[in-house]
Amino acid sequence: MIAVDKRYDIIPNDFNFAGRASSDIKRTLKSMHFSREFIKRVSVAAYEAEINIVIHSRGGKAAFKICEDALYLEFVDIGPGIPDIQLALTPGYSTASEESRLNGFGAGMGFSNILKSVDKMDILSDPNGTVLKLKFNITEADRDENR
């Protein structure tokens, strides 16, 4: 059974609306009475992934789905891809533009923050773009007892 299935467009270099998808995901989880800790984990990962698309790609899409005991996020962007995924996973490594840095982004901690938050992460990338799949297991502790 699918409880949630939402999709979002992510616009490149649109710093005014960066974070719109992750904010909606957070609002949705709050309305479904998930625990504060679970919402934080998902929100951090969603925001970091969304910002990566804004600052590094030519745009993309995000999908948010909750099925049974797992929450799935998928981020797909249009090029230029990640030439060296292992290097990109290194804390502090960034290829962000000067404009992104001036807007307060590009510290190189996005993937590190995502990895700390998720139960599973898969990433595929080539010059045409990147696909990032994130999974969060939902336990009883993640369901807010104060419904």
C-alpha positions in Angstrom: 0.0 0.0 0.0 1.3 3.4 -0.9 0.6 6.1 1.7 2.3 9.0 -0.1 3.5 9.5 -3.7 4.6 13.0 -4.6 6.8 14.5 -7.3 8.7 17.8 -7.6 10.5 19.8 -10.3 13.9 21.3 -9.2 15.1 24.3 -11.1 18.8 24.9 -11.5 20.4 28.0 -9.8 17.0 29.0 -8.4 18.3 30.0 -5.0 15.0 31.7 -4.1 13.0 28.5 -4.2 15.8 26.0 -3.3 14.4 23.8 -0.6 10.8 23.9 -1.7 10.5 20.2 -2.2 12.3 19.3 1.0 10.0 21.7 2.9 6.9 20.0 1.5 8.3 16.6 2.5 8.9 17.8 6.0 5.3 19.3 6.2 3.9 16.0 5.0 5.8 14.0 7.5 4.7 16.3 10.3 1.1 16.0 9.2 1.5 12.2 9.4 2.8 12.4 13.0 6.2 10.9 12.5 8.7 11.4 15.3 10.8 14.6 15.3 14.0 12.5 14.9 12.7 10.7 11.9 11.5 14.0 10.3 14.9 15.5 10.9 16.8 12.6 9.2 14.6 12.7 6.2 14.5 16.5 5.9 18.3 16.8 6.1 18.8 14.2 3.4 16.1 15.7 1.2 17.4 19.2 1.5 21.0 18.3 0.8 20.0 16.2 -2.3 17.7 19.0 -3.6 20.4 21.6 -3.1 22.9 19.5 -5.0 20.6 19.5 -8.0 20.1 23.3 -7.7 23.8 24.1 -7.6 25.4 21.4 -9.7 23.0 20.4 -12.5 20.9 21.7 -15.2 17.7 20.9 -13.2 15.9 17.7 -12.2 13.1 16.0 -10.4 12.5 14.5 -7.0 10.1 11.8 -6.0 8.8 11.1 -2.4 7.1 7.8 -1.6 6.0 6.0 1.6 5.2 2.3 1.3 4.5 0.2 4.3 7.6 0.4 6.5 9.9 2.5 4.3 10.2 6.0 2.9 11.9 6.4 -0.4 13.3 9.6 -2.0 14.7 9.7 -5.5 16.5 12.6 -7.1 17.3 12.6 -10.8 19.1 15.4 -12.5 20.2 16.5 -15.9 24.0 16.5 -16.3 26.8 17.1 -16.0 27.1 14.1 -13.7 29.7 13.3 -11.0 33.0 12.4 -12.5 34.4 10.8 -9.3 31.7 9.6 -6.9 34.2 8.5 -4.2 35.8 11.9 -4.2 32.4 13.6 -4.1 31.6 11.5 -1.0 34.6 13.0 0.8 33.6 15.5 3.5 34.5 19.0 2.4 35.0 18.3 -1.2 33.0 20.6 -3.5 32.8 21.6 -7.1 30.3 24.4 -6.4 30.5 27.6 -8.4 31.5 30.9 -7.0 27.8 32.0 -7.3 26.7 29.0 -5.2 29.3 29.8 -2.6 28.2 33.4 -2.5 24.7 32.2 -1.8 25.9 30.2 1.1 26.0 26.8 -0.5 28.8 24.4 -1.6 30.6 23.5 1.6 31.1 20.0 0.4 29.1 18.3 3.3 26.0 17.4 1.3 26.7 13.7 0.7 28.2 13.3 4.2 25.0 14.7 5.8 22.9 12.4 3.6 24.9 9.3 4.5 24.5 10.1 8.2 20.7 10.3 7.7 19.7 7.4 5.5 19.5 3.6 5.9 20.5 3.0 2.3 21.9 5.2 -0.5 22.4 4.3 -4.1 24.0 6.7 -6.6 24.6 6.3 -10.3 26.1 9.0 -12.4 27.3 9.6 -15.9 27.7 12.8 -18.1 24.0 12.8 -18.8 23.0 13.1 -15.1 22.8 11.6 -11.7 20.3 9.3 -10.0 20.3 9.3 -6.2 18.0 6.8 -4.4 17.5 7.1 -0.6 15.7 4.7 1.7 14.6 5.3 5.3 13.3 2.3 7.2 10.2 3.2 9.3 10.2 1.6 12.8 7.6 1.9 15.5 9.9 4.4 17.2 9.6 6.6 14.2 5.8 6.9 14.6 4.9 9.6 17.0 3.2 8.3 20.0 1.4 11.6 20.6 -1.0 11.3 17.6 
